[in-house]
Amino acid sequence: MLNFMIVIAVIGQFMAYDLLLHVAMIFRPRRVEVIMDWLQRKAVHKIFSTFACYRHWGPTLENRTGVEIPERFILVANHQSIFDIPIFWKLLPQRCKIRFIAKHELGFGVPLVSSCLHIQGHALIKRRGAVVQAMKSLERFGRRSRSQGFSPVLFPEGTRSRTGELGTFHTAGFRKLIELDPLPILVAAIDGGFRVAKIGDLFKNLGRYPYTVSLEAVLQVPVGKKQILATLEEARSIIDAAIKDLRLRS
């Protein structure tokens, strides 16, 4: 019952912040991006403060790279939950201006998150069909990344893992980003998210399992198709090993 009340309260908070954003779009259109950033930080802080207060639960960040996080990067991570996006908003330093490549469906119906994805210029990609359109969207996204100076976040599996097992990494999006905006690769492993993959999972699993993001490595900018593909495969191997290690320690 407590989990149900917490989840309803969190959804209500996101809806309230989303309403505030739409009011700002009407009355302060020139300031909407600044207001968006503030509301995003506020909402993410609020949601995880609520989880911590009532369930003593929250995501943790481990930096096992051994180096300082670069100013800009392409973040490559596995994907387990609808919370992976707000968790990166929360855990990465505020100086890391990140933008996601996300599935098209997330652009609609998710309070605040959908508005963020549209207003901040994230890439919304249809997972099935329309390959040419997807590549054009990625090309526009890569050019914005270079001109606006943000860091792209890519989930190469293309969809959430419902079991926590690491899926196949698709190469097309990664290759396109590297070609348009060559950046070092920040490799991150996520584990625990698959247990709260959907809103319904929160009712039974909230607070019961750890949810960890581990920054594992910073890989050099790959050059050429062969090196690009090898780098993505290396990232997958690093993530796979990291997930196994996280589970042994949990």
Backbone as numpy.savetxt, mean C-alpha at the origin, in Angstrom:
# Nx Ny Nz CAx CAy CAz Cx Cy Cz
-18.56 -9.23 20.13 -19.39 -8.03 20.13 -18.52 -6.76 20.13
-17.42 -6.82 20.94 -16.53 -5.66 20.99 -15.91 -5.39 19.63
-15.43 -6.46 18.95 -14.86 -6.28 17.62 -15.85 -5.65 16.66
-17.10 -6.09 16.73 -18.13 -5.54 15.85 -18.28 -4.04 16.09
-18.31 -3.63 17.34 -18.47 -2.21 17.68 -17.26 -1.40 17.21
-16.06 -1.98 17.37 -14.85 -1.28 16.94 -14.85 -1.08 15.43
-15.18 -2.13 14.69 -15.19 -2.05 13.22 -16.21 -1.02 12.74
-17.40 -1.03 13.32 -18.42 -0.06 12.94 -17.95 1.36 13.24
-17.28 1.53 14.40 -16.77 2.86 14.76 -15.70 3.33 13.78
-14.83 2.42 13.37 -13.76 2.78 12.43 -14.33 3.15 11.06
-15.29 2.36 10.59 -15.93 2.69 9.31 -16.60 4.05 9.40
-17.25 4.32 10.53 -17.89 5.62 10.72 -16.89 6.76 10.69
-15.71 6.53 11.28 -14.67 7.57 11.26 -14.21 7.86 9.84
-14.00 6.82 9.06 -13.56 7.01 7.68 -14.65 7.72 6.86
-15.89 7.40 7.10 -16.98 8.07 6.39 -17.03 9.55 6.77
-16.79 9.85 8.04 -16.81 11.25 8.49 -15.68 12.04 7.84
-14.48 11.46 7.79 -13.35 12.15 7.16 -13.59 12.30 5.66
-14.21 11.32 5.05 -14.52 11.40 3.63 -15.51 12.54 3.37
-16.48 12.69 4.25 -17.44 13.79 4.12 -16.75 15.14 4.26
-15.84 15.24 5.21 -15.08 16.49 5.38 -14.29 16.82 4.12
-13.71 15.78 3.50 -12.95 15.99 2.27 -13.84 16.53 1.16
-15.04 15.97 1.01 -15.93 16.43 -0.05 -16.43 17.85 0.21
-16.58 18.20 1.46 -16.93 19.60 1.79 -15.77 20.52 1.39
-14.55 20.08 1.68 -13.37 20.88 1.31 -13.27 21.03 -0.20
-13.64 19.99 -0.95 -13.58 20.07 -2.41 -14.54 21.13 -2.95
-15.61 21.40 -2.21 -16.58 22.42 -2.63 -16.12 23.81 -2.23
-15.68 23.95 -0.99 -15.41 25.29 -0.45 -13.94 25.70 -0.50
-13.03 24.72 -0.58 -11.61 25.06 -0.64 -10.92 24.24 -1.74
-11.39 24.33 -2.98 -10.86 23.45 -4.03 -9.36 23.63 -4.28
-8.84 24.83 -4.08 -7.42 25.06 -4.33 -6.54 24.46 -3.25
-7.13 24.16 -2.11 -6.38 23.61 -0.99 -6.67 22.12 -0.78
-7.38 21.52 -1.71 -7.90 20.18 -1.45 -6.79 19.15 -1.27
-5.68 19.28 -2.00 -4.60 18.29 -1.85 -3.94 18.39 -0.48
-3.74 19.62 0.00 -3.16 19.81 1.33 -4.11 19.27 2.39
-5.40 19.58 2.24 -6.40 19.08 3.18 -6.48 17.56 3.11
-6.37 17.02 1.90 -6.38 15.57 1.72 -5.25 14.92 2.51
-4.04 15.44 2.40 -2.90 14.87 3.11 -3.14 14.91 4.63
-3.67 16.03 5.11 -3.93 16.16 6.55 -4.99 15.17 7.01
-6.07 15.07 6.25 -7.14 14.14 6.61 -6.67 12.69 6.56
-5.84 12.39 5.59 -5.31 11.03 5.46 -4.51 10.66 6.70
-3.58 11.53 7.09 -2.77 11.26 8.28 -3.65 11.15 9.53
-4.62 12.06 9.63 -5.50 12.09 10.80 -6.32 10.81 10.88
-6.89 10.40 9.76 -7.76 9.22 9.75 -6.97 7.96 10.06
-5.79 7.81 9.45 -4.99 6.62 9.69 -4.54 6.55 11.14
-4.14 7.69 11.69 -3.77 7.73 13.12 -4.96 7.33 13.98
-6.12 7.83 13.64 -7.32 7.56 14.44 -7.70 6.09 14.41
-7.67 5.49 13.23 -8.10 4.09 13.12 -7.18 3.18 13.93
-5.86 3.37 13.81 -4.96 2.48 14.52 -4.87 2.81 16.01
-5.15 4.06 16.38 -5.26 4.39 17.80 -6.46 3.69 18.42
-7.54 3.61 17.66 -8.73 2.89 18.14 -8.44 1.41 18.34
-7.77 0.80 17.36 -7.40 -0.61 17.48 -6.49 -0.83 18.70
-5.51 0.08 18.87 -4.56 -0.07 19.97 -5.24 0.09 21.33
-6.17 1.03 21.40 -6.84 1.33 22.66 -7.74 0.17 23.11
-8.52 -0.36 22.20 -9.54 -1.33 22.58 -9.12 -2.79 22.38
-8.12 -3.01 21.53 -7.67 -4.38 21.29 -6.17 -4.56 21.49
-5.48 -3.48 21.87 -4.03 -3.54 22.06 -3.36 -4.16 20.84
-3.78 -3.70 19.68 -3.32 -4.30 18.42 -2.96 -3.20 17.42
-1.92 -3.45 16.68 -1.54 -2.53 15.63 -0.40 -3.10 14.80
-0.20 -2.57 13.62 0.89 -3.05 12.77 2.24 -2.61 13.31
3.25 -3.39 13.01 4.62 -3.03 13.39 5.49 -2.94 12.14
6.49 -2.09 12.22 7.43 -1.90 11.11 8.82 -2.33 11.56
9.44 -3.18 10.78 10.83 -3.56 11.00 11.65 -3.10 9.81
12.77 -2.47 10.08 13.69 -2.09 9.01 14.93 -2.95 9.12
14.99 -3.96 8.27 16.11 -4.89 8.30 17.03 -4.69 7.09
16.90 -3.53 6.44 17.72 -3.27 5.26 19.17 -2.99 5.63
19.39 -2.44 6.82 20.73 -2.07 7.23 21.20 -0.75 6.65
20.32 -0.07 5.91 20.67 1.22 5.31 19.51 2.18 5.52
19.78 3.45 5.29 18.73 4.46 5.37 17.80 4.34 4.16
16.51 4.52 4.39 15.56 4.47 3.29 15.85 5.61 2.32
15.96 5.34 1.01 16.25 6.41 0.04 15.15 7.47 0.03
15.48 8.62 -0.48 14.50 9.69 -0.60 13.36 9.27 -1.51
13.70 8.60 -2.60 12.68 8.07 -3.52 13.03 6.64 -3.87
12.01 5.86 -4.19 12.19 4.44 -4.44 10.95 3.90 -5.14
11.06 2.69 -5.65 9.88 1.90 -6.03 9.73 0.83 -4.96
8.64 0.86 -4.24 8.43 -0.12 -3.18 7.73 -1.34 -3.78
8.33 -2.50 -3.61 7.77 -3.77 -4.09 7.42 -4.61 -2.87
6.15 -5.03 -2.77 5.71 -5.79 -1.60 4.69 -6.84 -2.02
4.55 -7.86 -1.18 3.42 -8.79 -1.36 2.15 -8.12 -0.84
1.01 -8.73 -1.14 -0.28 -8.09 -0.86 -1.20 -9.08 -0.17
-1.72 -8.68 1.02 -2.54 -9.60 1.79 -3.89 -9.03 2.22
-4.03 -7.72 2.30 -5.21 -7.18 2.95 -5.62 -5.83 2.38
-6.89 -5.49 2.60 -7.35 -4.14 2.27 -6.66 -3.09 3.13
-6.04 -3.52 4.23 -5.35 -2.58 5.10 -3.91 -2.30 4.68
-3.40 -3.01 3.66 -2.01 -2.79 3.27 -1.75 -1.35 2.86
-2.71 -0.72 2.19 -2.51 0.68 1.77 -2.46 1.61 2.97
-3.48 1.65 3.86 -3.36 2.55 5.02 -2.21 2.19 5.95
-1.80 0.92 5.99 -0.66 0.55 6.84 0.63 1.18 6.33
0.85 1.20 5.03 2.03 1.89 4.52 1.93 3.39 4.76
0.74 3.95 4.65 0.56 5.37 5.00 0.99 5.63 6.44
0.68 4.70 7.32 1.00 4.88 8.74 2.47 4.64 9.04
3.04 3.57 8.50 4.35 3.11 8.96 5.53 3.80 8.30
5.41 4.16 7.03 6.54 4.81 6.37 6.69 6.25 6.84
7.91 6.76 6.89 8.10 8.15 7.31 7.28 9.12 6.46
6.85 10.21 7.07 6.00 11.16 6.37 6.69 11.76 5.15
8.03 11.81 5.19 8.77 12.36 4.05 8.64 11.48 2.81
8.25 10.22 2.99 8.09 9.30 1.86 6.72 9.55 1.21
6.74 10.29 0.16 5.50 10.61 -0.56 5.18 9.44 -1.49
4.28 8.57 -1.06 4.04 7.34 -1.80 2.71 7.41 -2.57
2.70 6.72 -3.70 1.49 6.59 -4.50 1.39 5.12 -4.95
0.19 4.59 -4.93 -0.02 3.16 -5.15 -0.49 2.84 -6.56
-0.11 1.66 -7.01 -0.76 1.03 -8.15 -1.77 0.06 -7.55
-3.05 0.36 -7.71 -4.10 -0.40 -7.04 -5.14 -0.87 -8.05
-5.91 -1.84 -7.64 -6.96 -2.33 -8.54 -8.05 -1.27 -8.71
-8.64 -1.27 -9.87 -9.61 -0.26 -10.25 -10.78 -0.18 -9.28
-11.19 -1.31 -8.73 -12.36 -1.35 -7.84 -12.16 -0.54 -6.58
-10.91 -0.37 -6.13 -10.67 0.39 -4.91 -10.96 1.88 -5.09
-11.11 2.31 -6.32 -11.41 3.71 -6.57 -12.86 4.08 -6.29
-13.66 3.10 -5.87 -15.08 3.35 -5.66 -15.56 2.63 -4.39
-16.29 3.36 -3.56 -17.02 2.72 -2.47 -16.28 2.50 -1.18
-14.99 2.86 -1.10 -14.24 2.71 0.15 -14.06 4.11 0.74
-14.72 4.41 1.85 -14.68 5.78 2.40 -13.25 6.27 2.59
-12.99 7.45 2.16 -11.72 8.17 2.22 -10.65 7.55 1.33
-10.46 6.23 1.40 -9.41 5.59 0.59 -9.66 5.82 -0.90
-10.90 5.62 -1.35 -11.22 5.83 -2.77 -10.97 7.27 -3.17
-11.36 8.20 -2.31 -11.14 9.63 -2.60 -9.65 9.94 -2.67
-8.86 9.38 -1.75 -7.41 9.58 -1.77 -6.81 9.10 -3.09
-7.20 7.91 -3.49 -6.63 7.32 -4.70 -6.89 8.19 -5.92
-8.07 8.80 -5.98 -8.39 9.66 -7.12 -7.69 11.01 -7.02
-7.81 11.67 -5.90 -7.31 13.04 -5.77 -5.79 13.10 -5.82
-5.12 12.12 -5.22 -3.67 12.16 -5.15 -2.98 11.59 -6.39
-3.75 11.07 -7.32 -3.16 10.61 -8.57 -2.52 9.24 -8.52
-3.09 8.33 -7.73 -2.63 6.94 -7.75 -3.09 6.28 -9.06
-2.50 5.15 -9.39 -2.87 4.43 -10.61 -3.91 3.37 -10.28
-5.06 3.43 -10.94 -6.12 2.45 -10.74 -6.20 1.58 -12.00
-5.87 0.30 -11.83 -5.71 -0.60 -12.96 -6.75 -1.71 -12.92
-7.40 -1.95 -14.06 -8.32 -3.09 -14.15 -7.50 -4.37 -14.25
-7.88 -5.35 -13.45 -7.08 -6.58 -13.37 -7.31 -7.51 -14.55
-8.47 -7.43 -15.17 -8.77 -8.35 -16.26 -9.07 -7.57 -17.54
-8.47 -8.00 -18.63 -8.74 -7.36 -19.92 -8.12 -5.97 -20.00
-8.38 -5.28 -21.08 -7.95 -3.89 -21.28 -6.46 -3.72 -21.01
-5.64 -4.61 -21.58 -4.20 -4.57 -21.33 -3.60 -3.26 -21.84
-4.03 -2.82 -23.02 -3.50 -1.58 -23.60 -3.84 -0.40 -22.69
-5.08 -0.36 -22.21 -5.49 0.72 -21.32 -4.68 0.70 -20.01
-4.42 -0.50 -19.48 -3.63 -0.62 -18.26 -2.22 -0.09 -18.46
-1.61 -0.42 -19.59 -0.26 0.05 -19.87 -0.21 1.56 -20.05
-1.26 2.11 -20.65 -1.32 3.57 -20.79 -1.46 4.25 -19.43
-2.26 3.65 -18.55 -2.41 4.19 -17.19 -1.09 4.14 -16.44
-0.36 3.02 -16.59 0.92 2.89 -15.93 1.94 3.88 -16.50
1.86 4.11 -17.80 2.77 5.08 -18.41 2.51 6.48 -17.87
1.25 6.87 -17.78 0.92 8.18 -17.20 1.39 8.27 -15.75
1.20 7.18 -15.02 1.60 7.13 -13.61 3.11 7.27 -13.48
3.85 6.55 -14.33 5.31 6.63 -14.28 5.83 8.03 -14.60
5.18 8.69 -15.55 5.60 10.06 -15.89 5.28 11.03 -14.75
4.14 10.83 -14.09 3.81 11.67 -12.92 4.80 11.42 -11.78
5.18 10.16 -11.62 6.17 9.83 -10.59 7.45 10.62 -10.80
7.92 10.66 -12.03 9.16 11.36 -12.34 9.02 12.86 -12.19
7.90 13.42 -12.65 7.74 14.88 -12.62 7.35 15.40 -11.24
6.58 14.62 -10.47 6.10 15.08 -9.17 6.97 14.60 -8.01
7.83 13.64 -8.27 8.78 13.22 -7.25 8.22 12.34 -6.16
7.20 11.53 -6.47 6.72 10.60 -5.45 7.34 9.22 -5.65
7.06 8.32 -4.73 7.60 6.95 -4.78 6.47 5.97 -5.07
6.51 5.26 -6.17 5.46 4.29 -6.50 5.52 3.07 -5.58
4.34 2.55 -5.25 4.22 1.31 -4.49 3.52 0.29 -5.38
4.14 -0.86 -5.54 3.65 -1.88 -6.47 3.48 -3.22 -5.74
2.31 -3.83 -5.93 2.06 -5.19 -5.45 2.09 -6.11 -6.67
3.23 -6.73 -7.00 3.34 -7.46 -8.27 2.44 -8.70 -8.37
1.90 -9.19 -7.24 0.97 -10.31 -7.33 -0.31 -9.90 -8.05
-0.65 -8.61 -7.97 -1.82 -8.11 -8.67 -3.12 -8.25 -7.90
-3.11 -9.04 -6.85 -4.31 -9.23 -6.04 -3.89 -9.74 -4.67
-4.81 -9.67 -3.71 -4.49 -10.12 -2.36 -4.37 -11.63 -2.29
-3.44 -12.09 -1.45 -3.35 -13.52 -1.14 -4.31 -13.83 0.00
-5.28 -14.69 -0.26 -6.29 -15.01 0.76 -5.76 -15.99 1.80
-4.63 -16.67 1.50 -4.08 -17.67 2.42 -2.76 -17.22 3.04
-2.22 -16.12 2.57 -0.91 -15.68 3.03 0.24 -16.24 2.23
-0.05 -17.18 1.34 1.01 -17.76 0.49 1.38 -16.75 -0.60
2.66 -16.68 -0.89 3.14 -15.74 -1.88 2.79 -16.21 -3.29
2.17 -15.31 -4.07 1.76 -15.66 -5.42 2.81 -15.32 -6.46
2.43 -15.53 -7.71 3.30 -15.19 -8.85 3.45 -13.68 -8.96
4.66 -13.22 -9.25 4.90 -11.80 -9.49 4.77 -11.53 -11.00
3.91 -10.59 -11.35 3.75 -10.18 -12.75 4.75 -9.07 -13.06
5.31 -9.12 -14.24 6.48 -8.28 -14.54 6.15 -6.98 -15.27
5.01 -6.91 -15.98 4.78 -5.80 -16.91 4.79 -4.44 -16.21
4.07 -4.32 -15.10 4.00 -3.04 -14.41 5.36 -2.60 -13.88
6.11 -3.53 -13.33 7.43 -3.23 -12.80 8.36 -2.75 -13.91
8.36 -3.45 -15.03 9.21 -3.05 -16.15 8.87 -1.65 -16.64
7.58 -1.36 -16.75 7.15 -0.05 -17.24 7.62 1.06 -16.30
7.48 0.85 -14.99 7.89 1.87 -14.02 9.40 2.12 -14.09
10.18 1.05 -14.14 11.64 1.19 -14.18 12.07 1.94 -15.44
11.43 1.63 -16.55 11.80 2.30 -17.81 11.49 3.79 -17.76
10.38 4.17 -17.12 9.96 5.57 -17.10 10.60 6.37 -15.98
10.86 5.73 -14.86 11.42 6.45 -13.71 12.37 5.51 -12.96
13.60 5.35 -13.42 14.55 4.42 -12.79 14.85 4.83 -11.35
14.50 3.96 -10.42 14.69 4.23 -9.00 15.18 2.97 -8.30
15.83 3.13 -7.14 16.18 1.93 -6.37 14.92 1.22 -5.89
15.04 -0.06 -5.60 13.90 -0.89 -5.23 13.93 -1.14 -3.73
12.91 -0.69 -3.04 12.73 -0.98 -1.62 11.83 -2.20 -1.51
12.35 -3.28 -0.96 11.62 -4.55 -0.88 11.01 -4.70 0.52
9.69 -4.93 0.56 8.98 -5.05 1.84 8.17 -6.33 1.86
8.20 -7.00 3.01 7.40 -8.20 3.21 6.30 -7.90 4.22
5.08 -8.35 3.89 3.92 -8.16 4.76 3.45 -9.52 5.23
3.18 -9.66 6.52 2.57 -10.89 6.99 1.58 -10.61 8.12
0.52 -11.39 8.13 -0.56 -11.22 9.10 -1.78 -10.56 8.52
-1.60 -9.85 7.41 -2.71 -9.13 6.81 -3.80 -10.04 6.27
-3.41 -11.24 5.82 -4.41 -12.12 5.22 -5.46 -12.57 6.23
-5.14 -12.45 7.52 -6.10 -12.83 8.56 -7.16 -11.75 8.77
-6.89 -10.54 8.27 -7.89 -9.46 8.31 -8.03 -8.89 6.90
-8.13 -9.79 5.93 -8.13 -9.38 4.53 -9.37 -8.58 4.16
-10.49 -8.89 4.82 -11.75 -8.21 4.53 -12.36 -7.70 5.83
-13.34 -6.82 5.68 -14.00 -6.25 6.85 -14.56 -7.36 7.74
-15.16 -8.38 7.12 -15.74 -9.46 7.91 -14.73 -10.20 8.76
-13.47 -10.28 8.28 -12.43 -10.97 9.05 -12.10 -10.25 10.35
-12.31 -8.93 10.35 -12.00 -8.16 11.56 -12.89 -8.57 12.72
-14.13 -8.96 12.41 -15.05 -9.31 13.49 -14.53 -10.47 14.34
-13.83 -11.42 13.71 -13.36 -12.58 14.46 -11.86 -12.57 14.75
-11.07 -11.84 13.95 -9.62 -11.95 14.08 -8.92 -10.71 14.62
-9.63 -9.60 14.75 -8.99 -8.36 15.20 -8.32 -8.56 16.56
-7.03 -8.26 16.60 -6.29 -8.35 17.85 -5.70 -9.70 18.16
-5.98 -10.70 17.35 -5.54 -12.07 17.66 -4.18 -12.41 17.05
-3.80 -11.73 15.98 -2.58 -12.10 15.27 -1.75 -10.85 14.98
-0.41 -11.00 14.93 0.43 -9.85 14.57 0.28 -9.49 13.09
0.54 -8.25 12.79 0.49 -7.73 11.41 1.77 -6.93 11.23
2.69 -7.45 10.45 4.04 -6.89 10.37 4.41 -6.51 8.95
5.04 -5.35 8.83 5.68 -4.95 7.57 7.18 -4.91 7.84
7.93 -5.66 7.08 9.37 -5.72 7.26 10.07 -5.20 6.00
10.80 -4.10 6.15 11.60 -3.58 5.04 12.87 -4.43 4.98
13.04 -5.15 3.87 14.06 -6.19 3.82 15.33 -5.81 3.07
15.21 -5.00 2.03 16.40 -4.73 1.22 16.17 -3.50 0.35
17.26 -2.86 -0.01 17.26 -1.81 -1.03 18.14 -2.30 -2.17
17.51 -2.54 -3.32 18.23 -3.06 -4.48 18.55 -1.93 -5.45
19.67 -2.06 -6.10 20.11 -1.02 -7.04 19.18 -0.96 -8.26
19.19 0.18 -8.92 18.37 0.37 -10.11 18.79 -0.62 -11.19
17.88 -1.49 -11.64 18.25 -2.42 -12.71 18.27 -1.73 -14.07
19.15 -2.21 -14.94 19.29 -1.63 -16.27 19.11 -2.73 -17.31
18.18 -2.53 -18.23 17.95 -3.53 -19.27 16.94 -4.57 -18.84
16.28 -5.17 -19.83 15.18 -6.10 -19.56 15.63 -7.28 -18.70
16.76 -7.87 -19.02 17.23 -9.05 -18.29 17.46 -8.73 -16.82
18.09 -7.61 -16.54 18.38 -7.22 -15.16 17.10 -6.83 -14.43
16.17 -6.19 -15.13 14.89 -5.82 -14.51 14.15 -7.07 -14.03
14.07 -8.08 -14.90 13.38 -9.32 -14.54 14.10 -10.04 -13.40
15.44 -10.03 -13.43 16.22 -10.69 -12.38 16.02 -9.98 -11.05
15.91 -8.66 -11.08 15.71 -7.89 -9.85 14.35 -8.19 -9.23
13.33 -8.29 -10.07 12.00 -8.61 -9.54 11.97 -10.01 -8.95
12.65 -10.95 -9.59 12.71 -12.31 -9.05 13.49 -12.33 -7.73
14.54 -11.52 -7.66 15.29 -11.42 -6.40 14.40 -10.84 -5.29
13.61 -9.82 -5.63 12.70 -9.23 -4.65 11.71 -10.28 -4.15
11.19 -11.09 -5.05 10.24 -12.13 -4.64 10.89 -13.14 -3.71
12.12 -13.54 -4.01 12.83 -14.50 -3.16 13.08 -13.92 -1.78
13.42 -12.64 -1.73 13.65 -11.97 -0.44 12.36 -11.94 0.37
11.25 -11.60 -0.27 9.96 -11.54 0.42 9.53 -12.91 0.92
9.72 -13.92 0.09 9.35 -15.28 0.46 10.11 -15.72 1.71
11.42 -15.48 1.74 12.23 -15.86 2.90 11.82 -15.05 4.13
11.51 -13.78 3.93 11.13 -12.92 5.05 9.82 -13.37 5.68
8.84 -13.74 4.85 7.55 -14.21 5.37 7.75 -15.47 6.22
8.55 -16.39 5.73 8.81 -17.61 6.50 9.48 -17.29 7.83
10.40 -16.33 7.83 11.08 -15.94 9.06 10.11 -15.27 10.04
9.26 -14.41 9.53 8.28 -13.73 10.38 7.36 -14.73 11.06
6.97 -15.77 10.34 6.07 -16.76 10.92 6.76 -17.63 11.96
8.03 -17.87 11.76 8.78 -18.63 12.77 8.90 -17.84 14.07
8.96 -16.51 13.94 9.15 -15.65 15.12 7.84 -15.26 15.79
6.71 -15.48 15.11 5.43 -15.03 15.67 4.84 -16.03 16.65
